[in-house]
Amino acid sequence: MKKFIAILLAAMMLFSAVACVNNQNDEKPNDDQTTENTTASPNTDPVDEQVIIDPSAEEGTMGEILWNAFLEEVKANDQITVEELANTLISNSVIKFMGGVTPLEAAQEYFVGFDNYKIEGYESGAIYMPMIGSVPFVGYVFKLADGVNAQEFIDNLKNNCNPSWNICVTADQTVAGAVDNFVFFVMCKDAENNEPDDNNDDNNDDAVIIDPTVEDGTLGAALWNDFVNEMQNNPSTSMMDLAGYLVTSPVIKFMGSALPIEEGQEYFVGFNEYKIEGFESGAIYMPMIGSIPFVGYVFELADGTDVQGFLDNLTNNCNPSWNICVTAEQTVAGAVGNVAFFLMCRPNIDD
């Protein structure tokens, strides 16, 4: 009997141990479930994704094409400079005119296309635009300073720009966007062809012309013809634009520049002590090197000024030997309407 009881107790103990082990296995967490709940899912978004403010420019327009070119350049190289960006844009095949790029100074006061508004908040900037002012185009690229809000910067550009900054023509399209801290801005025509309109309704064919009857084939004759053509095609052009157009004429072999004539100016190159009066605005264009016998002027005459009398005063008071090193051999003075042309130069185009 004792032997039977001992066997029964041993069997009960064995059953109890197996039940305990099974119970522990039932309570153990599933290894796969634990891994799924505690392992974070991988982040598929790039940490350095660029923030883009898209201008949503109309597809196929000049503004949209240039924006896409800007976007591609900045995405490919976020270390690119604003001047490099501007040069890429001005050389885009969509642009048909001859243009140039100029960096913006830190203390810049005047911005083409913005009247009296001073753009602020950029670390560096550049403007790209045509050499001829009668083309309705001006573009900017900016790299913003730290802490400047790109959307607010863009809003300020759009709210303060003037698409009719050039009295001859008006831009049809304003496009402004950004990639991170690089800002794109352009005012232009919708169409790809941005050449001046030869069918300008303000054509000045009927303006009174005082012809200097200059000898054909000379430098003076070539520049006079350029002057007449430009005045007839763009009668509202500014004197600075007109002088810039003439000094970049292909017949001129030297590097020159155009400068506005300041109000109350006392000294005029080529006129000794004679003070030119009777004009509303004017500009001078001349070589960068002073030893070249060349100086040219354009003047928009004030109301009431006698055009022929103004030209006679220029001719009678000029000094072709104003430069002691050289002497100009040709003097040309004429006018289209109330805009006067004056030039002293060598007659040979190749000089």
Secondary structure, DSSP 8 states (H G I E B T S, - for coil): -HHHHHHHHHHHHHHHHHHHHHHHHHHS--HHHHHHHHS-----S-TT---EE-----TTSHHHHHHHHHHHHHHH-TT--HHHHHHHHHTSTT--S-EEEEE--TT----TTSTT----SEEEEEEEEESSTTS--EEEEEEE-TT--HHHHHHHHHHH--TT-STT---SEEEEEEETTEEEEEEE-SSS-----TT-TT--TTS-EE-----TTSHHHHHHHHHHHHHHH-TT--HHHHHHHHHT-TT--S-EEEEE--TT----TTSTT----SEEEEEEEEESSTTS--EEEEEEE-TT--HHHHHHHHHHH--TT-STT----EEEEEEETTEEEEEEE-S-TT-
